[in-house]
Amino acid sequence: MNLSTFNKLGLGVIVLCWGFIIHDKVNFRQKVDKQFKPFVAAYYEFLKEVCPFKYKNQTSNYTIKFDHGDDQWIGLCEPSWNGYVIHIDKDFWDNSSESAHTQLIFHEMSHCVAFREHVKDESHYMNPIFYVLPYKQMLPQLKTDLRNYCNDR
Ligand SMILES: [Zn+2]
C-alpha cells in the first residue's frame, strides 16, 4: 500500500468532506490563497478539456483557505451562503509533497465543483482516507469523475 508521509508518521488522517452545494448563484467569484492557485488552475484545465460546457457555466462562488484540522481532517468542503468554502489543514500542507497537495485539492474540488462523493476503493482519490496515489493512477479517475459530472443533469 502506498502510504503517504503523513500516514508513515502514524497519523492516520481522515479527509472529512461534505458537498451539497447551493448552486444557482449569479456571480462566480474565487477567493483562493495563492499557494492553491496552480492546483486549482490545473483542475479547471481538466474540466475545460473534459466538459467545456460546465466549465463555462461555473456559477458558485468559492473560497479555498488554510485552517486547522487538528488531526481530525486535512481538507473539507462545506457549503456557504453563496457557494462553498474549502478548508485545508495548514500543518498537513506544510509537511506534505506536491503530489499530496495536488491530490488533496483535486479531491476537495471534486466534491465542491463536480459534486462527487466518496468511494470505497482505497486506490481511488475520492476515498475518504488519504493515501497519495501516483499521478498516472489518479488522473484517469479524475477524468472519469469529470465526464460523469458533465453527464449530470
Ligand atoms: Zn472527501
Residues whose N, C-alpha, C, O or C-beta is under 5 A from the ligand:
A	BS01	ZN	V15 L16 C17
